[in-house]
């Protein structure tokens, strides 16, 4: 049975966190670690789609808050159980799990914490890692990704404000379980550097 190391990796839409995670997974596997990346939004979307409440991922944040909370509670239990099973069957000394998610979400009812107390205490992460980038770079990446609708994030001043708020939300959530908090810059064309920084965080845990 492997020791489970769980990291919450968050960032604004378009910051490039999925690309960073893909790179760091390759790096860690090359060093002999078993690695899993799971997406919190995918778990929530599947639950809500099966109930007929949404048709796309972007529909989720426009639902009534109570529907989002209920899906959040169910999804986090599924994720923790899934990761514990994977760690139990792993032949590695350490099983590294990244949860790709958001620490705050801009919804119709206001800014909503992606990692409230009942989620953080269920997941029990070792670290929160915020992937950040310059606002202009984020908007440019959003425009290149035609698979998602993100027009309500395409404002530089709003992005600056949300990055600062994300830091506050992450620290508040981490305090509940004694997790560390780290900030990584994903500069345009230098994703390997961001991935290397994330790998060092994992190996220091």
N, C-alpha and C positions, 0 to 999 in steps of 0.2 A: 504493500500500500504506500502510495506516494504522499508526501506532504503537499497540501493544496496551498498555492500562493495565488491570491485573487486580487486583481487590480481593476479598478473602475477607470476607464479611459473615456474622456468626454471632450467635446469641442463643438463649436457652432457648426451648422450646416455649411459645407464648403471649405472647412479648415484643412481637410485632408487626413483626418484621423484613420479612416479605413485603409488608406495607402500606407501610412506609418505602421499600422498594425500588421499588415501583410508583410512588410519588410522585416519587422522585428521578429515575427514568427519564424521566418526563414533563418535569421541570425541565431535565434535561440535553439532551433532544431539542429542547426549545424554544430552547436556545442553540446548536443546530446540531451537537451530538455524536451519533454513532451509538452506541447502547447495547444490550447484550445481558445478560439475567439468566438464569443457568442454575442448576439445583438439583442439587447433588451427590447427594442422596438419591434423586432421580428416576433418575439414571443407574445407581446401585447397585441400586435396586429393579427396574428393567427387566432388568438382567443376572440377578439372583437369581430373579425370577419366571419368566423364560424357561427357567431350569434346574429349575423346579418346587420351589424351596426355600422360597418365601414366597408368601403370598396378599395381604398388605397391607403398607404402609410400616412399620407398627409391629411387624411380625414380624421385621424385619431385625435390630434390636438384641437379639433373643432367640436368634439363631443362634449356633452355636459360633464362637469368635473367629477361627479359621482361615478359615472360610467368609466372614466379614466382611472379613478382610484381603485375601483373593483378589479379592473383588468391588471393594474399594476400589482396588486396584492397577489393575485393568482399567478401571474407571470414570475414574480420573484421567487415564490416557493418552488415552482417548476425548475427554474434555473439553478437554485442552490442544490436541490436534490440531484439534478442531472450532473452537476460538477462534482459532487461528492461521490457519485457512482463511478465517474470517469477516473477520479483520483484513486479510488479503492482498487480499480482494476489495472492501474498503470504500473509498468515495470520500472519506471524512472524513480529516482529518489525524490524529485520535486516535480509536481504537475502545475504548470503555469496556466492560469485562466485569465483572459482579458474579457471584461464586459464592456462592449462598445455601446455607449449610451449618452444621455444628456443630464447635466446636473440642474438645469433649468429649462423650461419649455415655455415659449410664448404662445399662450392660448387665448381664446375669445374671452375668457374670464379673468385674464391677467397672467402675470408670470407665475408659473407653477413649478414647485420643486420636483425634479426628477428623482431625487434621492432623499425622500422624507424619512423620518425615524423608522417607521415600520418596514421600509425597504432596506435601509442600511443595516439594521439589526438582524434581518433575515439573511442578507448576503454576507455580512461580516468581512468586508474587504480589508486587505492589508495596506493598500495605498490608493489614493486618488491621483490621477494624472490628467492634467488639462493640456490638450494640444491647442496651441494658439498660432495665429498668423496675423500679418498686417491686414487691416480692413480692405484695402484695395485688392490684395491677393485673394481674400475670401470671396469678394464679389466676382472677381474674374473666374474663379473656380466654379462658383455657382452657375455662371452663365454658360460654362462649358458642359455642365451636367444637365442634359435635357430630360433626364429620367425623373427628376423631382421638381415640384413647384416651390420656389423659395423667394418669390418676389417681395414678400413681407419682411425679408431679412436684408434686402439689397440697399441698405443705407449706411454710409460710413459712420455717421454719428451714433446710430442705433447699435451698430456692431461694437464700437468702442465701449458703449455703455454696458452692453450685454457681456462682454469679456470681463469687465470689472465686477459685474454682478455674479458671474459664474465663479469667480475666485471666492467671493463671499459665501455663495451657496455651498461650494465644495468644502471649504474650511468648516462651515457649520455642520455639514453632514459627517465629515471625518471625525470631528470632535466626539460624536456620539459613540464611536467604536474604537477610538484611539488610533485611527489610521493616519499614515503620513500623507502629505499633499505636495505634489510636484507640478511645475509648469515647464512645458517644452515648446520651443518655437519651431514651427514647420515652415522654413523659408522656401520660397519658390526655387525649384530645381535642386534642393538640398535635402530631400526626404531621407537619405541615408544617414545624415547627421542626426536628424530627429529620432530615427529608429535606434541608432547607437546610444543615444542618451536614454531612451526608454529601456533598452537592454541593461544598461548600467543600473538603473533604478531597480529592475527586477532582481539582478544578481546581488544587490546590497540588502535585500529584504531578509 
